[in-house]
Amino acid sequence: MAVFSFPRGAPRCLPYGSREPARGQSRRASAGSFAYRRRPVGAGVYGLIPVRAPAKPRPGLSVTSDASNRCVSEIPRRGPVMGDLSAANHPPVAVTDDLRSVMRNFASGVCVVSTFSDAESTRRHNALTINSLTSVSLTPPLVSLSIRRDSTFLDDLMESRVWALSILDGGAEDLARIFARPAEDRMKALGSLPAEPGRQTGALLLDSAAWMECRYRDHLVAGDHLLIVGEVVGAGVNDSRSSLIFLHGEFHRMDRDAI
C-alpha cells in the first residue's frame, strides 16, 4: 500500500486528477491512469490502495513521480526534449579521435601563465600559452587552468605554488606563438620581453589586456592533464580595445567595437 503523509496544515500533494475525501470517508479516486481506494489511517494521513493495473498513458502525456512525496502527475510534452534529437543531426563519432576536432569549434580567450623555480638560489622564470583558463568561484575568488601532466612548466608551478596570468589583447598574437614553443625558447624570450614581477607572487606579468595573480588551492588529475585551482590574490584590467581569440586552430583579433 502506498501511503501519503501530510503534515498538519501543510498543502497536500495529491495524485493528479484526484479529490481528497471527507474526514472518515473512503472513496475511489482516479490518479491519472491509476485508480486508488482512499482509506484514512490517522489525522492528516491517508492510505492509497491501487485497485487496478495502470492503463496506457494518453498520447502526448508522460507520467512522472516524485520520490519525496510519491505524487503522480501527468505533464504534457511540448515538442522534443533535450537529447531527444534525431540521429541524422548527431552522426556517431569516435570520441577519442574527434574530440580535438569538436573543440576547435569552441572559441576561447588566450593567456600566458607564468611561474618560477628557485633551484640553487637562482630564480628561473617560465611561461606558457594556455586557453584553458576558467572562472570557478567569486567567493572565494577561484580560477582553474589545465596543463599537460608531462609539462616541465607544470613541475615548476607545483613547486612554487604561485603563478601569474596575462590575458592577451588582440595585438599579442606574437606573444601567444612565442610561449607555445619548446621550453628553452620560451625561457630565452622571457629575458628579452618587457615583464615585471607581480607584487603578490613574484611571477612575471606581461603587457596585456588584463592580469591576475594566483596561489595554489587544489588540483585534480584529469586524464593526461592536471586541473589546478588557484585563489586569486591580485587582479587588474588595462585599457585595451581588442581581445585575442583562439578558434578553429587559429588566433583571431576581436575588436570591442565589433561586439
Disulfide bonds with the S-S distance in Angstrom:
Cys13-Cys71 2.20
